[in-house]
């Protein structure tokens, strides 16, 4: 359904996304995008909803092209993808009540007849675990978790084919996060949702996505089934990321990367971009860019993938 | 070494903190965990003597080696805060003056506390090495540091001033997880080597359980549960602690190598 092919996005001299190819099937389905700051995950989400213009590459949803569309198709494209941001306040007008904010989306895309708007607003609020009364509230009269629910309701209002969820629970307290994650999981089944979930939290992705792509400095380093990639990562970067996640135990995670100056995205290292921090790096990694290939039942862009896989099997 | 009794923090008529007791010994790390509005950061600010400056009224007692800190003059407090109690924050860059090179910030702080110029230079370089940073970074401006480097610099500053108590308020919450692992590693080593007493404030129960010996769970301004980390993790007594534990998203751990 969603196809992203060889996507390249530049910000001045920085190549934020460097040849990324991904796909999400029709819902219910979830693809997780994980990676650290500067990995390009948010830029990919923004390109999909046309908030960022790519330098090259293609983004299509059900065959509708995001960037070379005729006017009529462009409107259809806009209706087919929605985005929910980390901070709901960035999308909710502080002076607009919840009901009108949702109605605005219904009107813009002529989803239902005018007479059906009030009922549809109530239905959407109920779907995200709020009540009809919440339609009369202003954003500041709601908690952070409730505001994020409103943002989700508004995204659902236009009945999109795909929702980009950009760190939807990262600003929320952990008990609130748990309830919003539960909501997303429920909506996914009820409404056959397809989504791209951008998150730095591997556990959140494991719970909500069957596929995952791991990004490092604008490139996908490992991609495949979430359960496989996150439980038994092969790429040394995914392994480091996995090891660094603190667990509810009395021991701390040991740093798993070599200490190095943080990479400069405007001047990325040659060869494999991870090589300065990689404990398995050899000469070839310093000069030749590894291309994605299938190792251990997933795609891995690493010259030493087989050795890494052998290590993880102990 | 640090003894907190009946600490109350008020903004006008509203009490935001009511902590009956909190003790911190040399070489020990105590964690405070709570969600937004639980009062965990305000507790730290009150202990560090920063709360009155934020417009809060502080009651109760905070003793450092038997000496009462609540009600001390600003001058006396500044001396203790700079030298004996150091604090690091979530955004380390905010505690570094953007127009000064990192090294100049060190020199000013050290000279203020009576070190000679040569001695100050030496101590700054030594402190940088203790947090695994090259002393060359002393020549950089704050904006030329990464988030992880800036937090190491903030920690190095506490080391250089030979702080005995380190109050860390969400020190790794803004950092990527691989960088967080490095910073926690630095803090754990320092704490052991320098016998620091550390108060570690975080919303992240997993981080706190890894680095702390004991933990206090705060809810609505009060400590609802406190005890050794293992006890709190495995036998939580308060319903809120149980809710908090249940809400943490967990990754599947690989059990046996797959075929």
Contacts between the chains, C-beta under 8 A, distances in Angstrom:
chain1	res1	chain2	res2	distance
A	36	B	176	3.8
A	36	B	177	7.0
A	36	B	178	6.7
A	36	B	179	7.9
A	37	B	147	8.0
A	37	B	176	5.6
A	144	B	36	7.7
A	173	B	35	3.9
A	173	B	36	5.4
A	173	B	203	6.9
A	174	B	35	6.9
A	174	B	203	6.9
A	174	B	204	8.0
A	174	B	205	7.6
A	174	B	244	6.6
A	174	B	247	4.7
A	174	B	248	6.0
A	175	B	35	6.6
A	175	B	243	5.8
A	175	B	244	6.5
A	175	B	247	4.5
A	176	B	35	8.0
A	177	B	247	6.9
A	177	B	249	7.5
A	178	B	246	7.4
A	178	B	247	3.9
A	178	B	249	7.4
A	181	B	249	7.1
A	200	B	176	7.2
A	200	B	177	6.8
A	201	B	249	6.5
A	202	B	251	5.7
A	203	B	249	3.7
A	203	B	250	5.5
A	203	B	251	4.6
A	204	B	249	5.2
A	206	B	249	8.0
A	206	B	251	5.7
A	206	B	252	6.5
A	207	B	249	6.1
A	227	B	252	7.0
A	230	B	251	6.3
A	230	B	252	7.4
A	231	B	251	7.4
A	231	B	252	4.9
A	231	B	253	7.6
A	231	B	254	5.2
A	232	B	254	5.5
A	232	B	258	6.5
A	240	B	178	5.6
A	241	B	177	6.4
A	241	B	178	6.4
A	242	B	251	7.4
A	243	B	181	7.5
A	244	B	177	4.5
A	244	B	178	4.6
A	244	B	180	6.7
A	244	B	181	4.0
A	245	B	177	5.9
A	245	B	206	7.9
A	245	B	251	6.2
A	246	B	180	7.6
A	246	B	181	7.7
A	246	B	184	7.6
A	246	B	204	7.1
A	246	B	206	4.0
A	246	B	207	5.0
A	246	B	209	7.8
A	246	B	210	5.2
A	247	B	206	5.7
A	247	B	210	7.7
A	247	B	250	7.5
A	247	B	251	7.8
A	247	B	253	8.0
A	248	B	205	6.4
A	248	B	206	5.1
A	248	B	209	5.7
A	248	B	233	5.8
A	248	B	245	6.9
A	248	B	248	6.1
A	248	B	250	7.3
A	249	B	206	7.9
A	249	B	209	6.4
A	249	B	210	6.8
A	249	B	233	7.4
A	250	B	209	6.2
A	250	B	210	6.9
A	250	B	229	5.5
A	250	B	230	5.7
A	250	B	233	7.5
A	251	B	210	6.0
A	252	B	181	7.4
A	252	B	184	5.2
A	252	B	185	6.8
A	252	B	188	6.1
A	252	B	210	3.8
A	252	B	211	5.9
A	253	B	181	4.8
A	253	B	184	7.7
A	253	B	210	7.2
A	254	B	181	7.2
A	254	B	185	7.1
A	255	B	178	7.2
A	255	B	181	4.7
A	255	B	182	4.7
A	255	B	185	5.4
A	256	B	178	7.3
A	256	B	181	7.2
A	257	B	178	5.7
A	259	B	132	6.6
A	259	B	182	7.1
A	261	B	146	8.0
A	262	B	146	4.3
A	262	B	148	7.1
A	262	B	149	7.7
A	312	B	257	7.6
A	313	B	257	4.4
A	313	B	258	8.0
A	314	B	257	6.1
